[in-house]
Amino acid sequence: MLRTRLLLGLSPLLLLVVGMGLYAIFVCHQLAGTFQQQLIASYDASLAAQRMRDDAIRMDNAVSNLAGPSLADQRSFQANAEAFNRELMTEAHRAAGTGRAPFIARLDQAFEGFGRRGRPTPGTLPGSLAALDENETALHRVLAALDELEHFDSARAEAAAARARSLAGTTTKILAVVIVVAFLLALIQAWRLAASVVRPVRDLTASAVALGEGDLERTVPEFSAAEFTTLGRAFNTMAAKLRAYHEANAAKVLQTQRTMEATLNSTPDPLFVVAHDGRPAVRNPAAESLAASRAFAQGFPAALESRVREVLTSGQHFLPTGYDDLLPLRVGREDRYFQPRILAIGDSLTGFGGAAVLLQDVTRFRLLDDAKNNLVGTVSHELKTPLTSLRMAVYLLLEKNVGSLTPDQVELLETARDDADRLLRILNDLLDLSRLESGVARLHRTDVPVSELLETMSREIRPITDGHGQRLEVRQGPGVATVSVDPERIRHVFMNLLSNAAKYSPRDSAITLYAEAADAGFIRCGVRDEGPGIAPESVGRIFEKFYRLPGQTNQGAGLGLAISREIVLAHGGTIACVSRPGQGADFYFLLPGNSFDAPDTNRA
């Protein structure tokens, strides 16, 4: 196993390190133990010898007076003698059984003779030359003995230092040899470990790099170490699974590619896939056929090219819901209409930032829509003439120009008159809606002050709101000035919203007619009431033709809001409704307008 091999390979180095440690401990013990004690003892002995030398000199000074020692000199002699004797006894105790003992003994003998100089010698006068000579001789013996002792201590200290130097030199040599041996062993073990560890790691690295580059057939050979053998087998197993996964993915990708190709080929509508720079990348057969037409001779038509650039720049889909962005093209000898749908494709994973352009052929639907509008317009126009005649006849009968009428006959004729008026209004609405949808009805725009527009609308609707017992409030927010509209058409929108609010709001409620600034330079105009509100499922359908709220009892054909929507769209705006059951409704529309900082105008 690799662990056992590593331990066996490093065991000589470990033993060598342990041996070096033990030897270092021994050397430190010698240097810090025996040698230190010897040096300290030698130092203490040198200090003691110096003190005894000083005591002997002071004793000699005390007995060297020519007139004879005085009482003070005798006391000084005695005190120094006692101090010398104490140091001598201490050194004798330390030197017992050592090589210093003979030197201590000779010093003791010399001091014994010198110590008797403190007492007068018979036949010798104190302070005489003979006495001084005897004192000098005794002092010389003591000092000589001290010199011999100090020389011995110095020699012993030199010997200890020499042994320390010898031990240090020996230790240095041993450490140098051990370092060289450890270095050689480390090189040998490194080479062996490199052969047993680095080579498998290098092989594994090479296999991993090859695997990362797509060479899934690369495998790792078996190794002698159990750990590397297990790792190699795991790596080979992973490579085998990756090969199987790659093959499965390749088959799946191939199937997906073929499915996509079949889908594109079977799509009847032209489909262009363009790159991020606008160049065509993929086209289906229908797109290839359309690209051969004259309209695509220089690439996409200008209207379509601008839409594609916009999608490529913003990354937002272009999905029109009406026929305002139809692309008319002449294909062969036919005029065809295509609805462009442009999808932004690509993400951070694929890195493709292009677009898919689908041109849906809506020629048949456009023709059907035109036919429907023409049919509605034609039928409405044809019905209007006889209805007008019938209505005139009813009015003549009610005026009794052709004879008298009974009350029952009058009641029946009034009912017929009301129904004829209602039917005429419906036909007029249908004709207006048909003209708006077909684009025949042109707008006559003029710049109208918003305040004047609100004032006119409030003046026209106020008789109705007053009759219903309702309060009409007019609010103009800051930042609105004029708006470019067709006054007659926009009046229809306001009156429709106001009449609906008055129709469905209770008495003593407030109806707010307002105009305020909106984003992007638009002006938001609207009517807010306190009526019963509209259910969420009906809010999205309220502007559809002929749609009526469920359970509604008021008369109407459901065309007023649809006509209002077409008028607002023709002005380049949008219309919407915000409502909740029991919380009233807010019908508003956005119109392009000019803005400035104007004061608030709020009045009731």
C-alpha positions in Angstrom: 0.0 0.0 0.0 1.1 3.6 -0.6 0.9 4.5 3.1 3.1 1.6 4.1 5.6 2.5 1.3 5.7 6.1 2.5 6.3 5.0 6.1 9.0 2.6 5.2 10.6 5.1 2.9 10.7 7.8 5.5 11.7 5.5 8.5 15.5 6.0 8.0 15.0 9.7 8.0 12.9 9.4 11.1 15.5 7.3 12.9 18.2 9.7 11.9 16.2 12.6 13.2 15.5 10.8 16.5 19.2 9.9 16.9 20.2 13.5 16.2 17.7 14.6 18.8 19.0 12.3 21.5 22.6 13.3 20.8 21.6 16.9 21.0 20.0 16.3 24.3 23.2 14.7 25.6 25.4 17.5 24.4 23.0 20.1 25.9 23.1 18.3 29.2 26.9 18.2 29.2 27.2 21.9 28.3 24.4 23.0 30.6 25.2 20.5 33.4 28.8 19.3 34.1 30.7 22.0 32.3 28.5 24.8 33.7 29.0 23.4 37.2 32.8 23.3 36.7 32.9 26.8 35.4 30.8 28.1 38.2 32.9 26.3 40.8 36.1 27.7 39.2 34.6 31.2 39.2 33.6 30.9 42.9 37.0 29.6 43.8 38.7 32.5 42.0 36.5 34.9 43.9 37.3 33.2 47.2 41.1 33.3 46.5 40.8 37.0 45.8 39.0 37.7 49.0 41.6 35.7 51.0 44.3 37.6 49.3 42.7 40.9 50.3 42.3 39.7 53.9 46.0 38.6 54.1 47.1 42.0 52.8 44.9 43.8 55.4 46.3 41.6 58.1 49.9 42.4 57.1 49.1 46.1 57.1 47.7 45.8 60.7 51.0 44.3 62.1 53.5 46.3 60.1 53.5 49.5 62.3 57.1 50.4 63.5 55.8 51.6 66.8 54.0 48.4 67.3 50.4 47.5 66.6 47.8 49.5 68.3 44.6 48.1 69.8 42.7 49.0 66.6 45.3 47.3 64.4 45.0 44.2 66.5 41.2 44.2 66.2 41.5 44.6 62.4 44.1 41.8 62.2 41.8 39.6 64.2 38.7 40.3 62.0 40.5 39.8 58.8 42.1 36.6 60.1 38.6 35.3 61.0 37.3 36.2 57.5 40.4 34.5 55.9 39.8 31.4 58.0 36.1 31.2 57.0 36.9 31.4 53.3 39.7 28.8 53.9 37.3 26.4 55.7 34.7 26.8 52.9 37.3 26.1 50.2 38.6 23.1 52.2 35.1 21.7 52.4 34.7 22.1 48.6 38.1 20.7 47.8 37.7 17.6 49.9 38.5 14.5 47.8 39.5 16.6 44.8 42.8 17.7 43.3 42.5 21.0 45.1 43.0 19.4 48.5 46.8 19.6 48.6 46.8 23.2 47.5 44.3 24.0 50.3 46.5 22.2 52.8 49.6 24.1 51.8 47.6 27.4 52.1 46.4 26.3 55.5 50.0 25.7 56.7 51.1 29.1 55.3 48.2 30.9 56.9 48.9 29.2 60.2 52.4 30.7 60.3 51.1 34.1 59.1 48.3 34.1 61.7 50.7 33.9 64.6 52.2 37.3 63.5 49.3 38.9 65.3 50.9 37.8 68.6 54.4 39.2 69.6 57.2 36.7 69.1 59.6 36.3 72.1 62.9 38.1 71.6 61.5 40.2 68.7 60.5 43.8 69.2 57.3 44.9 67.6 58.0 47.2 64.6 61.7 46.1 64.4 63.2 45.1 61.1 63.4 41.5 62.1 59.6 41.5 62.8 58.9 43.2 59.5 61.1 40.6 57.7 59.2 37.8 59.4 55.8 39.4 58.4 56.9 39.8 54.8 58.1 36.2 54.7 54.8 34.8 56.2 52.8 37.0 53.8 54.9 35.8 50.9 54.1 32.1 51.8 50.4 32.8 52.0 50.4 34.7 48.7 52.4 32.0 47.0 50.0 29.3 48.2 47.1 31.4 46.9 48.9 31.8 43.6 49.3 28.0 43.3 45.6 27.5 44.1 44.5 30.1 41.6 46.8 28.6 39.0 45.3 25.1 39.7 41.7 26.5 39.4 42.7 28.4 36.2 44.1 25.2 34.7 41.0 23.2 35.7 38.8 25.9 34.1 40.9 25.8 30.9 40.6 22.0 30.9 36.8 22.3 31.2 36.7 24.9 28.4 38.9 22.7 26.3 36.6 19.7 26.8 33.6 21.9 25.9 35.4 23.1 22.7 36.2 19.5 21.9 32.6 18.4 22.5 31.4 21.3 20.3 33.8 20.4 17.5 32.8 16.7 17.7 29.1 17.7 17.7 29.6 19.9 14.7 31.3 17.1 12.8 28.6 14.7 13.7 25.8 17.1 12.7 27.6 17.8 9.4 27.8 14.1 8.7 24.2 13.6 9.7 23.0 16.4 7.5 24.9 15.0 4.5 23.5 11.6 5.2 20.0 13.0 5.7 20.3 15.0 2.4 21.4 11.9 0.5 18.6 9.8 2.1 16.1 12.5 1.2 17.3 12.6 -2.4 17.0 8.8 -2.6 13.6 8.7 -1.0 12.4 11.6 -3.1 13.5 9.8 -6.3 11.8 6.6 -5.1 8.6 8.4 -4.1 8.6 10.4 -7.4 8.7 7.1 -9.2 5.9 5.6 -7.2 3.7 8.7 -6.7 4.4 11.4 -9.3 4.2 9.1 -12.3 0.7 7.9 -11.5 -0.4 11.5 -10.8 1.2 12.6 -14.1 -0.7 9.8 -15.9 -3.9 10.7 -14.2 -3.4 14.4 -15.1 -2.7 13.6 -18.7 -5.8 11.4 -18.9 -7.9 14.1 -17.2 -6.6 16.7 -19.8 -7.4 14.3 -22.7 -10.8 13.7 -21.2 -11.5 17.4 -21.0 -10.4 17.8 -24.6 -13.0 15.3 -25.7 -10.8 12.1 -25.9 -13.2 9.8 -24.0 -11.3 6.7 -25.1 -8.3 7.6 -22.9 -7.9 5.3 -19.9 -5.5 5.1 -16.9 -3.2 2.0 -16.6 -3.2 -0.1 -13.4 -0.7 0.9 -10.7 1.0 -1.0 -8.0 -0.2 1.1 -5.1 -3.7 0.1 -3.9 -4.8 3.7 -3.6 -3.8 4.6 -7.1 -5.3 1.4 -8.4 -8.6 2.3 -6.9 -8.4 5.8 -8.2 -7.4 4.6 -11.7 -10.4 2.2 -11.7 -12.7 5.0 -10.6 -11.3 7.2 -13.3 -11.8 4.5 -16.0 -15.3 3.9 -14.8 -16.1 7.6 -15.0 -14.6 7.8 -18.5 -16.8 4.8 -19.5 -19.9 6.5 -18.1 -19.0 9.7 -19.9 -18.6 7.8 -23.2 -22.0 6.3 -22.7 -23.5 9.6 -21.8 -21.9 11.3 -24.7 -23.1 8.7 -27.1 -26.6 9.0 -25.7 -26.5 12.7 -26.0 -25.1 12.6 -29.5 -28.0 10.3 -30.5 -30.5 12.6 -28.8 -28.9 15.7 -30.4 -29.0 14.0 -33.8 -32.7 13.1 -33.2 -33.5 16.6 -32.1 -31.7 18.1 -35.1 -33.5 15.8 -37.5 -36.8 16.7 -35.7 -36.1 20.4 -36.0 -35.1 20.0 -39.7 -38.3 18.1 -40.3 -40.3 20.7 -38.4 -38.8 23.6 -40.3 -39.2 21.9 -43.6 -42.9 21.1 -42.9 -43.7 24.6 -41.7 -45.8 26.3 -44.4 -45.0 29.8 -43.2 -41.6 31.4 -44.0 -39.1 31.2 -41.1 -35.8 33.1 -41.0 -33.2 32.7 -38.2 -30.8 35.6 -38.2 -27.5 36.0 -36.3 -26.9 38.8 -33.8 -25.5 41.0 -36.6 -28.6 40.5 -38.7 -27.2 38.0 -41.3 -29.5 35.1 -42.1 -28.4 31.8 -40.4 -31.2 29.3 -41.1 -34.1 29.4 -43.5 -36.8 26.8 -44.2 -38.0 26.0 -47.8 -40.9 28.5 -47.6 -38.4 31.2 -46.6 -36.0 30.2 -49.4 -38.9 30.6 -51.9 -39.9 34.0 -50.4 -36.3 35.2 -50.4 -36.1 34.6 -54.1 -38.8 37.3 -54.6 -38.1 40.9 -55.7 -39.0 42.2 -52.2 -36.1 40.3 -50.6 -33.6 41.2 -53.3 -31.7 43.5 -50.9 -32.4 41.6 -47.8 -35.4 42.1 -45.5 -37.9 44.8 -46.5 -37.3 48.1 -44.8 -40.2 47.8 -42.4 -39.3 44.3 -41.4 -35.6 45.1 -41.2 -36.3 47.9 -38.6 -38.3 45.5 -36.5 -35.6 42.9 -36.6 -32.9 45.4 -35.5 -35.1 46.6 -32.7 -35.5 43.0 -31.4 -31.8 42.3 -31.7 -31.0 45.5 -29.8 -33.6 45.2 -27.0 -33.8 41.4 -26.7 -37.6 41.7 -26.5 -40.1 39.7 -28.6 -42.2 41.5 -31.2 -45.6 39.8 -31.1 -48.3 42.1 -32.7 -51.9 41.3 -32.0 -53.6 43.4 -34.7 -53.3 44.0 -38.4 -51.5 47.3 -38.1 -48.1 45.8 -38.7 -49.0 43.6 -41.7 -46.3 43.2 -44.4 -47.8 43.3 -47.9 -45.7 41.5 -50.4 -46.2 40.5 -54.0 -45.4 36.8 -54.5 -45.5 35.8 -58.1 -48.7 37.4 -59.4 -50.5 37.5 -56.1 -50.6 40.1 -53.4 -50.2 38.5 -50.0 -50.2 39.8 -46.5 -47.8 38.4 -43.8 -48.0 39.0 -40.0 -44.4 39.2 -38.8 -43.6 37.6 -35.4 -40.0 38.1 -34.3 -38.6 36.1 -31.3 -35.4 37.0 -29.6 -33.4 33.8 -29.1 -30.2 33.0 -27.3 -29.0 33.0 -23.6 -25.8 33.0 -21.6 -25.5 29.2 -22.0 -25.7 29.0 -25.8 -24.2 32.4 -26.4 -26.3 32.9 -29.5 -28.0 36.3 -29.6 -30.1 36.2 -32.8 -33.7 36.3 -33.7 -36.3 34.0 -35.3 -38.5 35.8 -37.9 -41.8 34.0 -38.6 -43.9 35.5 -41.4 -47.4 34.2 -40.9 -49.5 34.3 -44.1 -52.7 36.0 -43.0 -53.9 36.8 -46.5 -57.1 34.7 -46.2 -57.9 36.2 -42.8 -57.3 39.7 -44.0 -59.7 39.1 -46.9 -62.2 37.6 -44.6 -61.9 40.5 -42.2 -62.3 43.0 -45.1 -65.3 41.0 -46.3 -66.8 41.0 -42.9 -66.3 44.7 -42.5 -67.7 45.3 -46.0 -70.6 43.1 -45.3 -71.4 44.8 -42.0 -71.1 48.2 -43.6 -73.1 47.2 -46.7 -75.9 45.6 -44.6 -76.0 48.5 -42.2 -76.2 51.0 -45.0 -78.8 49.0 -46.9 -80.9 48.6 -43.8 -80.6 52.2 -42.8 -82.6 53.5 -45.9 -85.8 51.4 -45.3 -85.5 51.9 -41.6 -85.4 55.6 -42.1 -88.6 55.4 -44.2 -90.3 53.1 -41.7 -89.3 55.5 -38.8 -90.7 58.5 -40.7 -93.9 56.7 -41.3 -94.3 55.9 -37.6 -93.6 59.6 -36.8 -96.2 60.7 -39.3 -98.8 58.3 -37.7 -98.0 59.6 -34.2 -98.5 63.2 -35.5 -102.0 62.1 -36.6 -101.6 63.6 -40.0 -103.4 60.7 -41.6 -106.2 60.3 -39.1 -107.0 59.8 -35.4 -105.6 57.0 -33.3 -106.9 55.1 -30.4 -104.8 55.1 -27.2 -103.7 51.5 -27.8 -102.6 52.4 -31.3 -100.6 55.3 -30.0 -98.9 53.1 -27.4 -98.0 50.5 -30.1 -96.7 53.2 -32.4 -94.6 54.8 -29.6 -93.0 51.4 -28.9 -92.3 51.0 -32.6 -90.8 54.5 -32.7 -88.5 53.8 -29.8 -87.4 50.4 -31.3 -86.8 52.1 -34.7 -84.6 54.8 -33.0 -82.7 52.2 -31.1 -82.2 50.2 -34.2 -81.0 53.3 -36.1 -78.5 54.0 -33.4 -77.1 50.5 -33.6 -76.8 50.7 -37.4 -75.0 54.1 -37.1 -72.6 52.5 -34.6 -72.0 49.6 -36.9 -71.2 51.9 -39.7 -68.8 54.0 -37.6 -67.1 50.8 -36.3 -66.8 49.5 -39.9 -65.3 52.7 -41.1 -62.8 52.9 -38.2 -61.6 49.3 -38.6 -61.2 49.6 -42.4 -59.3 52.9 -42.0 -61.8 54.8 -44.2 -62.8 57.2 -41.5 -60.0 59.7 -41.3 -59.2 61.8 -38.2 -59.3 65.6 -38.4 -56.8 66.4 -35.7 -56.4 69.7 -34.1 -54.7 71.0 -30.9 -57.3 71.3 -28.2 -56.5 72.6 -24.7 -57.2 69.9 -22.2 -59.0 72.3 -19.9 -61.4 73.3 -22.7 -62.0 69.7 -23.6 -62.9 68.8 -20.0 -65.1 71.8 -19.7 -67.0 70.9 -22.8 -67.5 67.3 -21.8 -68.7 68.3 -18.3 -71.2 70.8 -19.7 -72.7 68.2 -22.0 -73.0 65.4 -19.4 -74.0 67.6 -16.4 -77.8 67.5 -17.3 -77.7 63.7 -17.2 -75.7 63.5 -13.9 -78.0 66.1 -12.3 -81.0 64.2 -13.4 -79.6 61.1 -11.7 -78.7 63.0 -8.5 -75.0 62.5 -9.0 -72.0 64.8 -8.4 -69.7 65.5 -11.3 -66.1 66.5 -10.4 -63.6 67.7 -12.9 -59.9 67.4 -12.1 -56.9 68.5 -14.2 -53.5 67.5 -12.9 -50.3 69.5 -13.3 -48.2 69.1 -16.4 -50.9 68.8 -19.0 -51.5 71.5 -21.7 -52.9 70.6 -25.1 -53.7 67.4 -26.9 -53.9 66.7 -30.7 -57.2 64.9 -31.3 -60.2 64.8 -33.6 -62.7 66.7 -31.3 -65.8 65.0 -32.6 -64.3 61.5 -32.4 -62.8 62.0 -28.9 -66.1 63.5 -27.8 -67.7 60.2 -28.6 -65.2 58.4 -26.3 -65.8 60.9 -23.4 -69.6 60.8 -23.7 -69.7 57.0 -23.9 -67.6 56.7 -20.7 -69.5 59.4 -18.9 -73.0 58.1 -19.9 -72.0 54.6 -18.8 -70.8 56.0 -15.5 -74.0 57.9 -15.0 -76.0 54.8 -16.0 -74.5 52.4 -13.5 -73.7 54.7 -10.6 -76.1 55.2 -7.6 -77.6 58.4 -6.5 -75.6 60.8 -4.4 -72.3 59.3 -5.7 -69.4 61.1 -7.3 -68.3 60.8 -11.0 -64.8 62.1 -11.6 -63.8 63.4 -15.1 -60.0 63.8 -15.0 -56.8 64.4 -17.0 -53.3 64.0 -15.8 -49.7 63.5 -17.0 -48.5 60.0 -17.7 -45.2 58.5 -18.7 -43.4 59.1 -22.1 -45.3 62.3 -22.7 -48.8 60.8 -22.7 -51.9 62.3 -21.1 -54.2 60.1 -19.2 -57.8 61.0 -19.5 -60.5 59.0 -17.8 -63.8 58.7 -15.9 -63.9 57.3 -12.4 -67.2 56.2 -10.7 -68.5 54.7 -7.5 -70.7 52.1 -9.1 -71.0 48.3 -8.5 -67.7 47.6 -10.2 -66.9 44.9 -12.8 -65.9 41.2 -12.1 -62.3 40.4 -13.0 -63.3 37.9 -15.7 -65.3 40.6 -17.5 -62.7 43.4 -17.3 -60.6 41.8 -20.1 -63.6 41.5 -22.4 -65.3 44.8 -21.8 -64.0 46.4 -25.0 -65.1 43.5 -27.3 -67.9 44.1 -29.8 -71.4 43.1 -28.7 -70.1 42.1 -25.2 -72.5 42.8 -22.3 -71.9 42.2 -18.6 -73.8 39.2 -17.3 -77.0 40.1 -15.5 -77.2 43.6 -17.0 -80.7 45.0 -17.4 -79.9 48.3 -19.1 -80.5 48.4 -22.9 -77.5 48.5 -25.3 -75.9 46.6 -28.1 -72.4 46.5 -26.6 -70.8 48.6 -29.3 -70.0 51.8 -27.5 -66.8 50.7 -25.8 -65.7 48.9 -28.9 -66.1 52.1 -31.0 -64.3 54.0 -28.2 -61.4 51.6 -28.4 -61.1 52.0 -32.2 -61.1 55.8 -31.9 -58.4 55.8 -29.2 -56.2 53.3 -31.2 -56.6 55.5 -34.3 -55.3 58.4 -32.2 -52.2 56.3 -31.3 -53.3 55.7 -27.7 -54.5 52.8 -25.6 -57.7 52.3 -23.5 -58.1 50.2 -20.4 -60.3 49.6 -17.3 -59.4 49.1 -13.6 -62.2 47.8 -11.5 -63.1 45.5 -8.6 -66.6 44.4 -7.5 -68.1 46.9 -5.1 -65.3 49.5 -5.6 -66.4 51.3 -8.7 -64.6 51.5 -12.0 -61.9 53.6 -13.6 -62.1 53.8 -17.5 -59.1 55.7 -18.8 -57.2 56.1 -22.1 -53.8 57.5 -23.0 -53.3 60.1 -25.7 -50.0 61.6 -27.0 -49.9 65.2 -25.9 -47.8 68.3 -25.0 -47.0 69.0 -21.3 -45.9 71.8 -19.2 -46.1 72.7 -15.5 -49.6 73.9 -15.1 -51.4 74.5 -11.8 -54.0 72.0 -10.6 -57.5 72.6 -11.7 -60.1 70.8 -9.5 -63.7 71.8 -9.6 -67.1 70.2 -8.9 
